[in-house]
Amino acid sequence: MTVRRTMFGRPLRGVAFDVAVSALVALVSLTAAVNQPGGWAATLVGVAMASALLFRRTHPSAVTVVVAALALVQVIAGWGPLVYDVAVLIALYSVVKYGERLRDGVVAGAVAAVGVLLAAAQTPHVVQWWITALWYALVTGAVWLVALNVRTRRLYVLSLEERATTLEREREAESRAAVAEERTRIARELHDVVAHSMAVMIVQADGARFMLDRDPAQARTAVKVVADTGRQALEEMRRLVGVLRDAGPGSGADGLVVAADPEHRRLALAELPDLLTRFGDAGLRIRSTVTGAPPALPPGLELTVYRVVQEALTNALKHAGVGAGVEVCLAYTTEAVVVRVVDNGQGRPLVSPTPSGGHGLLGMRERVTVYDGSLTAGPRPVGGWQVEVRLPLPSDPATEVIAA
């Protein structure tokens, strides 16, 4: 529902109500000029009170001070309680409900209590004065308590609205953070899928070009490796996009949760032999060993192991060269998975250098850190390069978020 507002930003309905209240008090004050003490002077006091009530919402404390001062003038003049003194109750209600501090309402209540005694003292004593004072006190106290209750409910509603606004801003911030995280995740996965595959394809394409006239059969084999690697890269990219599309409402904060059911995913470790074969076809002399019984690993941890081996072999192909010997060791214990990739650095330089992805070791370190693992990488004293990763096993691998 749209609330119409005046040029001062206040709701039009509230302004109309305040004008009506002020007009009613001003109209009532006209009776003082006819058959009440004070005559036209009392009427002017009543009109002044009515005019002050126009600002009772925006300046409640100031309005209360003005109305109280005018009521004091009425007492000093000895006119006694008049009909338009209802403005005192309206001002009291307004300062309790709209005042910035409750202390202003308490002070106004104390002043009203003094006013009750003065009004009772000036009332014609048809009955005993204390009965009149008690009646005025009950009416004034009831107005004060009603205003306090409305103020409490109003502040409660405002706090709920503020809390809802805060939660909405937090949800928007979390959504933006999730989008940024998802973009980072996609960029890293695309780097792994594209950069590693491109490195192999560039090596084989250069080899095919170099051997095209000398050894056509070997050139055809290199071209076949290029095609197979491209198909594999396309398949991995399709799988990545499929995982992103399958992320549903229960996917978690980062939007990627994969069930551990083998029927719904391809095990990354099951693809390691194909990965070693592709790099072997690319020119590396790979020897792999596995020690220990492979446990049931979470999908994210399997993907991390796969990507670590892929990155290490890509670096070996880039820097050690074609024909380098590489040893890939996987060790499974009851506490951790240890991956060790070592090359001897004795390969032939590539025909043309492959472009660097620029985030290889950094990406590996970030992946390993997600699982509280450790990574050591560096040159060996006897030549070549060594990468060793230790990944602790989680206690419950049933369902897990894929590491970025």
N, C-alpha and C positions, 0 to 999 in steps of 0.2 A: 504494500500500500504506500502510495506517495503522499508525503505530508507537505502541504503548501506552506511556504514561509514568506514572511514579510521582507522588506528591504533590509531590516536589521538582523535577519537570520533567525528570528523567533518564530515558532509555529503560529500560523494564522489563527487557529482555533483557540490557542492559549491567549493570544492578544485580545481576541473578541470577548473571551470570558472575563478577562481583567477589566476591559472597558465596561462591560455590563455590570460587574461588581462595583466599580467606581461610580458609575452613573446611578446605581441604586442607592449607594450611601449618600451621594450628593442630593438625590431626590428626597431621601428621608430627612436630611439636614434642613430642608426647607420648612419642615414642620416646626423647627425651633424659632422661626421668624413669626409664627402665627400664635401658638399657644404654649410655648416653652420659655423658661427663663433665658435671658441673654439676648433674645430677639435676633436682629440681623447680625450682630457680632458673633453669636453662637453659630448662626448659619455659615458665616465666613470660615469659622474654625472647622465646621463639618465639611465644607467644600474643600478646604485645604487638606484635611485627612483623606477625602475621596481622591483628590489629585495625586497624593503620595502613593496610594494603593496601586496606581498604574504601573509602578516600578517594583512591585513586591516580589516578583520572581527574579529579576536581574540584580536588585540591590536590597535584599530583605533586611539586612542589619540597618542600613541607612533609613529605610522606610519606617522601621520600628522606632528608631530614635526620633524621627520627625513626629510620628503619631503620638509617642509618649510625651514629647514636649508640648504638643497641642492639647493633650489630655490634662497635662499639668496646668496649662493656662486656664482650662475649664475649671479645674479645682480651685485655683487661686481666685478666679472670678466668682466662685461660689454658686455656679449654676446647677451643681449636682449632676448625677448621671442623666444623660440624654439618649435618645433613640439611636443617634448616629454613632454612639460609642461602640457599636458593633465593629467599627473599624479597628478598635484596639484588639479585639479578638482575632480579626482577620490578619492584622500585622503580626500578632503573636504566633498564629498558625504558620504564617509564611516564613518567619525567621527560624522556626524550629525545623520546618520541612526543607527549605531551600538554602539555609545558611551553610557556609563552607565549614564552619566548626560548630559542633554541638554546644560548645561553651557559650556561644552567643545566645542560643535558645535557653540555656539555663539562666543566664543573666536576665534575659527578657522575662522569664518566668518569675524570677525574684522581684523584678520591678513591677510585674503585674500583680504579685501578691500585695505589695505596698499599695498599689492603686486600688485593689479590692478594699482594703481597710479605709482608705480615704473616701472611696465612693460610698461605702456603707455608712461612714460618719456623716456624709452630706445628704443621705436619703431621708425623706420625711419619715419619722418614726411612727408608722402605722402599727408595726410590730416591733419587738425588741431588736436592737441594732445588730446583735450577734447572729440572729437568724438571717437577716439580710446579708451580712458578711459571709455566713456559711453558704448561702445560695450563690452569691457571686463567686466564691472560692470553688464550689463544685462545678459551675459552668466553665470558669477559666481553667481549672485543672483538667476537666474533660477535653477541652480544646487542645491543651498542651499535650496530653497523652495521645489523643488521636493523631496530632501532627507528628509526634515521635514515632508512632507505629507506621505511619505513611512514609516518614523519612527512612526508617529502617528497611521497609520493603523496597523503597526506591533505590537506596544504596545497594541492596542485595541484587536487584535486577541489573543495575549498572555494572556491578562486579561480574555478574554472569555474562553480560554483553562484552565486557572487556576481556574476560577469560576466553570467550568464544573467539573474539577477534585475535587474541594472542595465539590461540591454538591454530587458527586459520593461517596466521603468518608463519607459525612454526611448520605447519604442513606444507605450505608453499616453499619454505626454505628447504625442508627435507626433500621435497619433490625436485627442486633445482639441484640439490646436492646429489640425489639419486641419478638424475639425468647426466650430470657431469661425470659421476662415477661410471655410469654405463658407457658413456662415450669413451672414457679412458680404457675400460675393459675391452670394448670393441677394437679400439686402436691397438691394444697390446696383442689381442688374438689375431687380428689381421696382420700385424707385424710378424707373428710366429708363422702364420700360414703362408703369407705371401713372400716375405723376405727369405725365409729358409728355402722355400721351393724355388724362388727366383735364383738364389745362389747356385743351386744344383743345375737348374736349366741353363744358366749362363755358362757354367763350366762345360757342360755337355755340348752346348751349341758352339762354343769356341773350339772344342775338340773336334766336333764334326766338320767345322769349316777347315781346320788345319789338316784333317785326315781325308778330306773329300776326294782328292786326287791320288793320294798315296795308298790309302786302304779304304775303298768304298764300303766294304762289309763292316768295318769298325765304325765308320761314319754313320751307317744306317743304324747300328746298335745305339750310338750316342743320340741320334734323333729319336729313336724309340724311347730312350730314357727321358728325353725332354717331354715327349707326349705323355708318358705315364706319370711323370711328376706333375705336369699341368693338370691332368685328370684328378690326381690325388689332392692337389691343392683346391681344385674346384669342389670336390666332394667334402673336404674339411670346411670350406667356407659355407657350403649349404648346410652342413651340420651345425655350424655356429649360428647361422641365421635361424635355423629350426629351433635351437634351444632358446633363442631370444623370443621367438614367436610363441613358444609354448609356455613362457613365464606367465602364470596366472595370478589371481588375487592372493593366493597363499605363497607367493614366491619369496617373501621376505623383503628386507630393506633394499637389497641390491638387485632384486628381480630375477635371480638365477638360482633355482634350487632344482637339483636333478635327483630323482629317486634312484635307489641302489639296485633296482630290479634290472638284471641283465637284459631282459626282453625289451626294455625301453631305452637302452643306450648301448653304444659300442664301447667296450672296455679299451681305455687308452693303452694299457700295458699289453693287451692282446695285439696291438698294432706295432709294437716295437720291432718284431722280426721284419715286417715290411719296410719300416723306416731304415733299419740296418741294411736291408737289401738295396734300397734306393741309393743310399750313400756308398754302398759297395760298388754299385754300377757306375756311380759318379767318379770312382777312381780311388777311394780309400780302401786300405787293406784292414778290415775290421775283424777283431776277435772278441767274442762276447762270452762272458761267464755269469752264471747265476748261482748263488749259494743261499741255502735256506729255502723253506717252503713259503711261496707267496701267500700272504694272508688276504682276507677280503678287505680291500682298501676302499675308502670313500672315493667317489668319482673325482672330486677336486684334487685329492692327493695323487691319484693316478695321472690326471692331466698334468700336474706339476712335474712328476717324474718323467713323463713323456716329453714335455717341453724342455726340461733340463738336458736330456739326452740329445734332443733335436738341436738345441742351441749349441751344445758343446761340439757335436759333429759338424755343424755348419762352420763354426770357428776353426775347427781343425782343417776343413776343406779350404777355407779362405787363406789361412796363414801357414799351415804345414804344407799344403800343396797336394797335387795328385800323386798317388802312390805312397802316401805317408801311412805308417802303421798306427792303428788306433785300437786301444783296448777299452772295452766297455764292460764294467763290472757292476752287477746288482747284488746286494747282500741284504737278505731279510732276516731280522731278528725279532724277538718278542717285543722289543721296545721301539725299533726304528727301522727305516729303510735307508740304506746307504747306496748312493750312486757315485761311481768313479769312472771318469773318462780321461784317458791319458793318450797323447800322441807323441811320436818320436821326433816330429819336426823334420823328417828326412824325405819329404816329397818333392816333386818337381814344381817349380813356379808355374802359375797359371799363365795361359797365353795372354790374357788381359785381366787386370785386377777387377774383382767383383766389388760393387759398391757396398759400403758398410751400412748396416741397419742402424748403428749408432746407439742402441739400447740393449744389446745382448746381455752382458753381465749384469747391468742394472736391472733389467727385467727379471733375470733369474734370481737375483738377490731379493727382489720384492716378492716374487712368488714364494720363495723359501721362507721369508719372514712371516708370511701369512700363517704358516703352519709351525711357527716357533722353531724353525730349523736353522741350520748353519751352512754356510757356503765358503769354501776356500778355493781360490783359483790363482794360478801364477805359473811362471816358467819353472822347468825342472833343471837341476844342476847338470844333468847329462844331456840336456837338449829336449826340445819339445815343450808341451804345455799340459797342465793337469788341472782338472776340475773335480772337486769332491763335494758332495752334498749329503747332509744327514737330516732326515725328516722324521721326527717322533711320530709314533702311531697314536691316533686319537682313541679314546675309550669306546666311543659309539660311532661307527662308520655308517649307520643306516641311512641318514639323510644329512646332506652337507651342502653349503654354499660353495660354488666353484670359485677358486681363488682367482684374483684379478691378475 
